[in-house]
Amino acid sequence: MRQNYYRITASNRFQAVIQFLRKELGWKASDPLFTYINSAFSPAPDDTVANLYKCFATEGHLIVNYSSTAAWG
């Protein structure tokens, strides 16, 4: 990825993060993409970014990890 930090509108669903990651990584919709919050759990695509941030932010950031294989949880 070109940078480590990105901003997204809090009202977006987590699905927007998934779509953004696919675009940035150049991955097709058929390529597996697993996302995790704080290396701990995989959020539902319909969760809002604001709710995830409110509950799981670390030092002012929502940490999203991703992998092409199931890694955690």
C-alpha positions in Angstrom: 0.0 0.0 0.0 1.2 3.5 -0.7 0.8 4.7 2.9 0.0 3.4 6.3 -2.8 5.7 7.3 -6.1 6.5 5.5 -9.1 8.5 6.4 -12.7 7.4 5.8 -16.0 8.9 6.6 -17.3 7.5 9.8 -20.8 7.0 8.5 -19.6 4.5 5.9 -20.2 0.8 6.4 -17.1 -1.4 6.8 -17.9 -2.8 3.3 -16.5 0.5 2.0 -13.2 -0.3 3.7 -13.1 -3.7 2.1 -13.8 -2.2 -1.3 -11.1 0.4 -0.8 -8.6 -2.3 0.2 -9.4 -4.3 -2.9 -8.9 -1.3 -5.1 -5.7 -0.2 -3.5 -4.2 -3.7 -3.6 -5.4 -4.4 -7.2 -7.3 -7.5 -6.1 -10.4 -8.8 -7.9 -13.7 -9.4 -6.2 -13.0 -13.2 -6.5 -9.7 -12.9 -4.7 -10.0 -13.8 -1.0 -9.6 -10.9 1.4 -9.8 -11.3 5.2 -10.0 -8.2 7.3 -9.6 -7.9 11.1 -9.8 -5.2 13.7 -6.8 -5.0 16.0 -5.7 -8.5 14.8 -8.6 -9.9 16.9 -11.9 -10.2 15.1 -13.5 -9.9 11.7 -16.2 -7.2 11.6 -19.4 -7.6 9.7 -19.5 -5.7 6.4 -22.6 -3.8 7.5 -21.0 -2.4 10.7 -20.4 1.3 10.6 -16.9 2.6 10.8 -18.0 5.0 13.5 -19.3 2.2 15.7 -16.1 0.2 15.2 -14.0 3.2 15.9 -16.0 4.1 19.1 -15.6 0.5 20.4 -12.2 -0.5 19.2 -10.0 2.5 18.5 -6.4 2.4 19.6 -4.6 5.7 20.3 -7.0 7.5 18.0 -6.9 5.0 15.1 -9.0 2.1 14.0 -6.4 -0.6 13.1 -7.5 -2.8 10.2 -5.4 -5.8 9.4 -5.9 -7.7 6.2 -4.7 -11.0 4.7 -5.3 -13.2 1.7 -5.7 -16.2 4.0 -7.5 -16.6 7.2 -5.1 -15.4 9.9 -7.0 -14.8 13.1 -10.3 -15.5 14.7 
